Amino acid sequence: MSPRATPGRLAAACAVLAAALGASFLVAASVGPAGGASADWEIVRTLRLPRALLAALVGGALSVSGAAFQATLRNPLACPYLLGVSGGGAFGAVLAILAGAPAAALPAASFAGCLAAIGLIHAAASRRGHLLAQDLLLAGVVANSFFLAAMAVLQYLAAPHEASRILHWTLGAVRPGSVPAALVGACVAAGTLVVLADGTRLNLLAVGDETAASLGVDVAAVRRRTFLAASLLTGAAVAVSGPIGFVGLFVPHAVRRVLGPDHRVLVPASFLAGAAFLAAADTLARAAFDPYEVPVGVVTAVLGAPAFVLLLARRERGAPEGGRP
């Protein structure tokens, strides 16, 4: 049986995850090269904490986006990376790099690429004003394959310095200062609140479209609203970090495994878990091979892939991941 959602369970889960997030911030603030006492505080205030905050926002956004995509598509593999939204953002940044745009212009180009991908997927999956789960998934997978292939061709044809910039962007890295943190936070808050407000309806949608409709859910409206909110979260994240894999796939599954599939609990818990996970992963990427820095997208893949395999291996037989709460 899946764990039942209760206010006490939600409060306890959020308390534990908030403590984990706080611990990841403390580690991020304390790890790195040191100078004098005043220099240490200046480094913490202006570099380490803003970067940890941005990593937390990106991790939380990707996790909530993954949970939302998995719910509305009723597919445990759905995530921002697979569905082509992240790929669209990366493709937009690659085009900007080849056009000679400065680094400051890449977040805007990436966000525009995400919007273009959203429009393409939405148009391909719409049937007489309705969005069908299987069509959204197929359109997203096809769009992702197209963007990956297009980026590979462009990187192959690019000049060496352009290819290096493309590789750095597509591997994923937290880039503080590229976009105001307040703007990123506003986008992440808006998308998360929209998904959370539909928590009960997403629970019903997970059972099936016909069942949800018979219980009064406007399936098309919920699916469209959730898709757009999840895409906004993904676009905000990709604009400041590039495409980072496994966070949107692994974190919601791990949280669901412990707390159950009720989205009233899953959404806020996934946000906190994703924030703590990516903040810690970014600190590891920054400090593990000092003075060199590994792209955080590489770290999330190295940590997330075996952890996800372990999660699948330990899952109870006969207990579906997205079952009814």
Contacts in CASP RR format, 6 or more apart in sequence:
PFRMAT RR
TARGET T0000
AUTHOR 0000-0000-0000
METHOD contacts of the structure
MODEL  1
MSPRATPGRLAAACAVLAAALGASFLVAASVGPAGGASADWEIVRTLRLP
RALLAALVGGALSVSGAAFQATLRNPLACPYLLGVSGGGAFGAVLAILAG
APAAALPAASFAGCLAAIGLIHAAASRRGHLLAQDLLLAGVVANSFFLAA
MAVLQYLAAPHEASRILHWTLGAVRPGSVPAALVGACVAAGTLVVLADGT
RLNLLAVGDETAASLGVDVAAVRRRTFLAASLLTGAAVAVSGPIGFVGLF
VPHAVRRVLGPDHRVLVPASFLAGAAFLAAADTLARAAFDPYEVPVGVVT
AVLGAPAFVLLLARRERGAPEGGRP
1 319 0 8 1.000
2 260 0 8 1.000
2 261 0 8 1.000
2 319 0 8 1.000
2 323 0 8 1.000
2 325 0 8 1.000
3 9 0 8 1.000
3 258 0 8 1.000
3 259 0 8 1.000
3 260 0 8 1.000
4 262 0 8 1.000
4 325 0 8 1.000
5 259 0 8 1.000
5 260 0 8 1.000
5 262 0 8 1.000
5 264 0 8 1.000
5 265 0 8 1.000
5 325 0 8 1.000
9 259 0 8 1.000
9 265 0 8 1.000
10 264 0 8 1.000
10 265 0 8 1.000
10 268 0 8 1.000
10 269 0 8 1.000
13 258 0 8 1.000
13 259 0 8 1.000
13 265 0 8 1.000
13 269 0 8 1.000
14 268 0 8 1.000
14 269 0 8 1.000
14 272 0 8 1.000
17 269 0 8 1.000
17 272 0 8 1.000
17 273 0 8 1.000
17 276 0 8 1.000
18 272 0 8 1.000
20 272 0 8 1.000
20 273 0 8 1.000
20 276 0 8 1.000
21 56 0 8 1.000
21 272 0 8 1.000
21 275 0 8 1.000
21 276 0 8 1.000
21 279 0 8 1.000
22 276 0 8 1.000
23 276 0 8 1.000
24 52 0 8 1.000
24 56 0 8 1.000
24 275 0 8 1.000
24 276 0 8 1.000
24 279 0 8 1.000
24 280 0 8 1.000
24 283 0 8 1.000
25 49 0 8 1.000
25 52 0 8 1.000
25 53 0 8 1.000
25 56 0 8 1.000
25 279 0 8 1.000
27 280 0 8 1.000
27 283 0 8 1.000
28 48 0 8 1.000
28 49 0 8 1.000
28 51 0 8 1.000
28 52 0 8 1.000
28 55 0 8 1.000
28 279 0 8 1.000
28 280 0 8 1.000
28 282 0 8 1.000
28 283 0 8 1.000
29 44 0 8 1.000
29 48 0 8 1.000
29 49 0 8 1.000
29 52 0 8 1.000
31 48 0 8 1.000
31 283 0 8 1.000
31 286 0 8 1.000
31 287 0 8 1.000
32 48 0 8 1.000
32 286 0 8 1.000
32 287 0 8 1.000
32 290 0 8 1.000
33 290 0 8 1.000
34 40 0 8 1.000
34 43 0 8 1.000
35 43 0 8 1.000
47 176 0 8 1.000
50 176 0 8 1.000
50 177 0 8 1.000
50 181 0 8 1.000
51 174 0 8 1.000
51 176 0 8 1.000
51 282 0 8 1.000
51 286 0 8 1.000
52 279 0 8 1.000
52 282 0 8 1.000
52 283 0 8 1.000
53 181 0 8 1.000
54 174 0 8 1.000
54 175 0 8 1.000
54 176 0 8 1.000
54 177 0 8 1.000
54 181 0 8 1.000
54 184 0 8 1.000
54 240 0 8 1.000
54 241 0 8 1.000
55 174 0 8 1.000
55 241 0 8 1.000
55 275 0 8 1.000
55 278 0 8 1.000
55 279 0 8 1.000
55 281 0 8 1.000
55 282 0 8 1.000
55 296 0 8 1.000
56 274 0 8 1.000
56 275 0 8 1.000
56 276 0 8 1.000
56 278 0 8 1.000
56 279 0 8 1.000
57 181 0 8 1.000
57 184 0 8 1.000
57 185 0 8 1.000
57 188 0 8 1.000
57 236 0 8 1.000
57 237 0 8 1.000
57 275 0 8 1.000
58 174 0 8 1.000
58 184 0 8 1.000
58 237 0 8 1.000
58 240 0 8 1.000
58 241 0 8 1.000
58 244 0 8 1.000
58 278 0 8 1.000
59 237 0 8 1.000
59 244 0 8 1.000
59 247 0 8 1.000
59 251 0 8 1.000
59 274 0 8 1.000
59 275 0 8 1.000
59 277 0 8 1.000
59 278 0 8 1.000
59 279 0 8 1.000
60 188 0 8 1.000
60 192 0 8 1.000
60 247 0 8 1.000
60 251 0 8 1.000
60 270 0 8 1.000
60 271 0 8 1.000
60 272 0 8 1.000
60 273 0 8 1.000
60 274 0 8 1.000
60 275 0 8 1.000
60 278 0 8 1.000
61 187 0 8 1.000
61 188 0 8 1.000
61 192 0 8 1.000
61 233 0 8 1.000
61 234 0 8 1.000
61 236 0 8 1.000
61 237 0 8 1.000
61 271 0 8 1.000
62 80 0 8 1.000
62 233 0 8 1.000
62 234 0 8 1.000
62 237 0 8 1.000
62 244 0 8 1.000
62 245 0 8 1.000
62 247 0 8 1.000
62 248 0 8 1.000
62 251 0 8 1.000
62 274 0 8 1.000
62 278 0 8 1.000
63 247 0 8 1.000
63 248 0 8 1.000
63 251 0 8 1.000
63 252 0 8 1.000
63 255 0 8 1.000
63 270 0 8 1.000
63 271 0 8 1.000
63 273 0 8 1.000
63 274 0 8 1.000
63 275 0 8 1.000
63 277 0 8 1.000
64 191 0 8 1.000
64 192 0 8 1.000
64 195 0 8 1.000
64 230 0 8 1.000
64 233 0 8 1.000
64 267 0 8 1.000
64 270 0 8 1.000
64 271 0 8 1.000
65 79 0 8 1.000
65 80 0 8 1.000
65 230 0 8 1.000
65 231 0 8 1.000
65 233 0 8 1.000
65 234 0 8 1.000
65 237 0 8 1.000
65 248 0 8 1.000
66 78 0 8 1.000
66 79 0 8 1.000
66 80 0 8 1.000
66 230 0 8 1.000
66 248 0 8 1.000
66 249 0 8 1.000
66 252 0 8 1.000
66 270 0 8 1.000
67 195 0 8 1.000
67 248 0 8 1.000
67 252 0 8 1.000
67 255 0 8 1.000
67 256 0 8 1.000
67 263 0 8 1.000
67 266 0 8 1.000
67 267 0 8 1.000
67 270 0 8 1.000
68 195 0 8 1.000
68 202 0 8 1.000
68 226 0 8 1.000
68 227 0 8 1.000
68 229 0 8 1.000
68 230 0 8 1.000
68 233 0 8 1.000
68 267 0 8 1.000
69 75 0 8 1.000
69 78 0 8 1.000
69 79 0 8 1.000
69 80 0 8 1.000
69 83 0 8 1.000
69 227 0 8 1.000
69 230 0 8 1.000
70 76 0 8 1.000
70 77 0 8 1.000
70 78 0 8 1.000
70 79 0 8 1.000
70 252 0 8 1.000
70 322 0 8 1.000
71 202 0 8 1.000
71 205 0 8 1.000
71 206 0 8 1.000
71 226 0 8 1.000
71 263 0 8 1.000
72 133 0 8 1.000
72 136 0 8 1.000
72 202 0 8 1.000
72 205 0 8 1.000
72 222 0 8 1.000
72 223 0 8 1.000
72 226 0 8 1.000
72 227 0 8 1.000
72 230 0 8 1.000
73 133 0 8 1.000
73 136 0 8 1.000
73 137 0 8 1.000
74 133 0 8 1.000
74 205 0 8 1.000
74 206 0 8 1.000
74 208 0 8 1.000
74 322 0 8 1.000
75 133 0 8 1.000
75 137 0 8 1.000
76 253 0 8 1.000
76 321 0 8 1.000
76 322 0 8 1.000
77 249 0 8 1.000
78 137 0 8 1.000
79 245 0 8 1.000
79 248 0 8 1.000
79 249 0 8 1.000
80 86 0 8 1.000
80 230 0 8 1.000
80 233 0 8 1.000
80 234 0 8 1.000
80 237 0 8 1.000
80 238 0 8 1.000
80 245 0 8 1.000
80 248 0 8 1.000
81 87 0 8 1.000
81 144 0 8 1.000
81 243 0 8 1.000
81 245 0 8 1.000
81 246 0 8 1.000
81 248 0 8 1.000
81 249 0 8 1.000
82 140 0 8 1.000
82 141 0 8 1.000
82 144 0 8 1.000
82 249 0 8 1.000
83 121 0 8 1.000
83 136 0 8 1.000
83 137 0 8 1.000
83 140 0 8 1.000
83 141 0 8 1.000
83 143 0 8 1.000
83 144 0 8 1.000
84 117 0 8 1.000
84 121 0 8 1.000
84 140 0 8 1.000
84 141 0 8 1.000
84 143 0 8 1.000
84 144 0 8 1.000
84 147 0 8 1.000
85 114 0 8 1.000
85 117 0 8 1.000
85 118 0 8 1.000
85 121 0 8 1.000
85 230 0 8 1.000
85 231 0 8 1.000
85 234 0 8 1.000
85 235 0 8 1.000
85 238 0 8 1.000
86 114 0 8 1.000
86 144 0 8 1.000
86 234 0 8 1.000
86 238 0 8 1.000
86 242 0 8 1.000
86 243 0 8 1.000
86 244 0 8 1.000
86 245 0 8 1.000
87 117 0 8 1.000
87 143 0 8 1.000
87 144 0 8 1.000
87 147 0 8 1.000
87 148 0 8 1.000
87 151 0 8 1.000
87 238 0 8 1.000
87 243 0 8 1.000
88 113 0 8 1.000
88 114 0 8 1.000
88 116 0 8 1.000
88 117 0 8 1.000
88 143 0 8 1.000
88 147 0 8 1.000
88 238 0 8 1.000
89 109 0 8 1.000
89 110 0 8 1.000
89 111 0 8 1.000
89 112 0 8 1.000
89 113 0 8 1.000
89 114 0 8 1.000
89 117 0 8 1.000
89 147 0 8 1.000
89 235 0 8 1.000
89 238 0 8 1.000
89 239 0 8 1.000
89 242 0 8 1.000
89 243 0 8 1.000
90 110 0 8 1.000
90 147 0 8 1.000
90 151 0 8 1.000
90 169 0 8 1.000
90 170 0 8 1.000
90 238 0 8 1.000
90 242 0 8 1.000
90 243 0 8 1.000
91 113 0 8 1.000
91 117 0 8 1.000
91 147 0 8 1.000
91 150 0 8 1.000
91 151 0 8 1.000
92 109 0 8 1.000
92 110 0 8 1.000
92 112 0 8 1.000
92 113 0 8 1.000
92 116 0 8 1.000
93 106 0 8 1.000
93 109 0 8 1.000
93 110 0 8 1.000
93 113 0 8 1.000
93 169 0 8 1.000
93 242 0 8 1.000
94 151 0 8 1.000
94 154 0 8 1.000
94 155 0 8 1.000
94 166 0 8 1.000
94 169 0 8 1.000
94 170 0 8 1.000
95 109 0 8 1.000
95 154 0 8 1.000
96 105 0 8 1.000
96 106 0 8 1.000
96 109 0 8 1.000
96 110 0 8 1.000
97 106 0 8 1.000
97 158 0 8 1.000
97 162 0 8 1.000
97 165 0 8 1.000
97 166 0 8 1.000
97 169 0 8 1.000
98 154 0 8 1.000
98 158 0 8 1.000
98 162 0 8 1.000
100 162 0 8 1.000
101 109 0 8 1.000
103 178 0 8 1.000
104 178 0 8 1.000
106 169 0 8 1.000
106 178 0 8 1.000
107 175 0 8 1.000
107 178 0 8 1.000
107 179 0 8 1.000
107 239 0 8 1.000
107 240 0 8 1.000
108 239 0 8 1.000
110 235 0 8 1.000
110 238 0 8 1.000
110 239 0 8 1.000
110 242 0 8 1.000
111 235 0 8 1.000
111 236 0 8 1.000
111 238 0 8 1.000
111 239 0 8 1.000
114 231 0 8 1.000
114 234 0 8 1.000
114 235 0 8 1.000
114 238 0 8 1.000
114 239 0 8 1.000
115 235 0 8 1.000
117 143 0 8 1.000
117 147 0 8 1.000
118 227 0 8 1.000
118 228 0 8 1.000
118 231 0 8 1.000
120 139 0 8 1.000
120 143 0 8 1.000
121 136 0 8 1.000
121 139 0 8 1.000
121 140 0 8 1.000
121 143 0 8 1.000
122 131 0 8 1.000
122 227 0 8 1.000
124 135 0 8 1.000
124 139 0 8 1.000
124 140 0 8 1.000
124 142 0 8 1.000
124 143 0 8 1.000
125 131 0 8 1.000
125 132 0 8 1.000
125 135 0 8 1.000
125 136 0 8 1.000
125 138 0 8 1.000
125 139 0 8 1.000
125 140 0 8 1.000
126 135 0 8 1.000
127 135 0 8 1.000
129 220 0 8 1.000
130 220 0 8 1.000
131 220 0 8 1.000
131 223 0 8 1.000
131 224 0 8 1.000
131 227 0 8 1.000
133 209 0 8 1.000
133 223 0 8 1.000
136 223 0 8 1.000
136 227 0 8 1.000
151 166 0 8 1.000
151 170 0 8 1.000
154 166 0 8 1.000
155 163 0 8 1.000
155 166 0 8 1.000
155 167 0 8 1.000
155 170 0 8 1.000
156 163 0 8 1.000
158 166 0 8 1.000
168 295 0 8 1.000
169 242 0 8 1.000
170 242 0 8 1.000
170 243 0 8 1.000
171 295 0 8 1.000
171 297 0 8 1.000
171 298 0 8 1.000
172 241 0 8 1.000
172 242 0 8 1.000
172 243 0 8 1.000
172 244 0 8 1.000
172 295 0 8 1.000
172 296 0 8 1.000
172 297 0 8 1.000
173 241 0 8 1.000
173 242 0 8 1.000
173 285 0 8 1.000
173 293 0 8 1.000
173 295 0 8 1.000
173 296 0 8 1.000
173 297 0 8 1.000
174 240 0 8 1.000
174 241 0 8 1.000
174 278 0 8 1.000
174 282 0 8 1.000
174 296 0 8 1.000
175 240 0 8 1.000
175 241 0 8 1.000
176 240 0 8 1.000
178 239 0 8 1.000
178 240 0 8 1.000
179 239 0 8 1.000
179 240 0 8 1.000
184 236 0 8 1.000
184 239 0 8 1.000
184 240 0 8 1.000
185 236 0 8 1.000
187 232 0 8 1.000
187 233 0 8 1.000
187 235 0 8 1.000
187 236 0 8 1.000
188 233 0 8 1.000
188 236 0 8 1.000
188 237 0 8 1.000
190 229 0 8 1.000
190 232 0 8 1.000
191 229 0 8 1.000
191 230 0 8 1.000
191 232 0 8 1.000
191 233 0 8 1.000
192 229 0 8 1.000
192 233 0 8 1.000
192 267 0 8 1.000
192 271 0 8 1.000
194 225 0 8 1.000
194 226 0 8 1.000
194 229 0 8 1.000
195 202 0 8 1.000
195 226 0 8 1.000
195 229 0 8 1.000
195 230 0 8 1.000
195 233 0 8 1.000
195 263 0 8 1.000
195 267 0 8 1.000
196 263 0 8 1.000
196 264 0 8 1.000
196 267 0 8 1.000
196 268 0 8 1.000
198 222 0 8 1.000
198 225 0 8 1.000
198 226 0 8 1.000
198 263 0 8 1.000
199 263 0 8 1.000
199 264 0 8 1.000
199 267 0 8 1.000
200 263 0 8 1.000
200 264 0 8 1.000
201 212 0 8 1.000
201 217 0 8 1.000
201 222 0 8 1.000
202 222 0 8 1.000
202 226 0 8 1.000
202 263 0 8 1.000
203 261 0 8 1.000
203 262 0 8 1.000
203 263 0 8 1.000
203 264 0 8 1.000
203 324 0 8 1.000
203 325 0 8 1.000
204 211 0 8 1.000
204 212 0 8 1.000
204 215 0 8 1.000
204 217 0 8 1.000
205 212 0 8 1.000
205 217 0 8 1.000
205 219 0 8 1.000
205 222 0 8 1.000
205 223 0 8 1.000
206 261 0 8 1.000
206 322 0 8 1.000
206 323 0 8 1.000
206 324 0 8 1.000
207 323 0 8 1.000
207 324 0 8 1.000
209 219 0 8 1.000
212 219 0 8 1.000
212 222 0 8 1.000
213 219 0 8 1.000
237 244 0 8 1.000
241 296 0 8 1.000
244 278 0 8 1.000
244 296 0 8 1.000
244 297 0 8 1.000
244 300 0 8 1.000
245 297 0 8 1.000
245 300 0 8 1.000
245 301 0 8 1.000
246 300 0 8 1.000
246 301 0 8 1.000
246 303 0 8 1.000
246 304 0 8 1.000
246 305 0 8 1.000
246 308 0 8 1.000
247 274 0 8 1.000
247 277 0 8 1.000
247 278 0 8 1.000
247 300 0 8 1.000
249 308 0 8 1.000
250 304 0 8 1.000
250 307 0 8 1.000
250 308 0 8 1.000
250 311 0 8 1.000
251 270 0 8 1.000
251 273 0 8 1.000
251 274 0 8 1.000
251 277 0 8 1.000
252 266 0 8 1.000
252 270 0 8 1.000
253 308 0 8 1.000
253 311 0 8 1.000
253 321 0 8 1.000
254 273 0 8 1.000
254 307 0 8 1.000
254 311 0 8 1.000
255 266 0 8 1.000
255 269 0 8 1.000
255 270 0 8 1.000
255 273 0 8 1.000
256 266 0 8 1.000
256 321 0 8 1.000
256 322 0 8 1.000
257 311 0 8 1.000
257 315 0 8 1.000
257 321 0 8 1.000
259 265 0 8 1.000
259 266 0 8 1.000
259 269 0 8 1.000
260 266 0 8 1.000
260 325 0 8 1.000
261 321 0 8 1.000
261 322 0 8 1.000
261 323 0 8 1.000
261 324 0 8 1.000
261 325 0 8 1.000
262 325 0 8 1.000
277 300 0 8 1.000
278 296 0 8 1.000
278 300 0 8 1.000
281 296 0 8 1.000
281 297 0 8 1.000
281 299 0 8 1.000
281 300 0 8 1.000
281 303 0 8 1.000
282 296 0 8 1.000
282 299 0 8 1.000
284 299 0 8 1.000
285 293 0 8 1.000
285 294 0 8 1.000
285 295 0 8 1.000
285 296 0 8 1.000
285 297 0 8 1.000
285 298 0 8 1.000
285 299 0 8 1.000
286 293 0 8 1.000
288 294 0 8 1.000
288 299 0 8 1.000
315 321 0 8 1.000
END
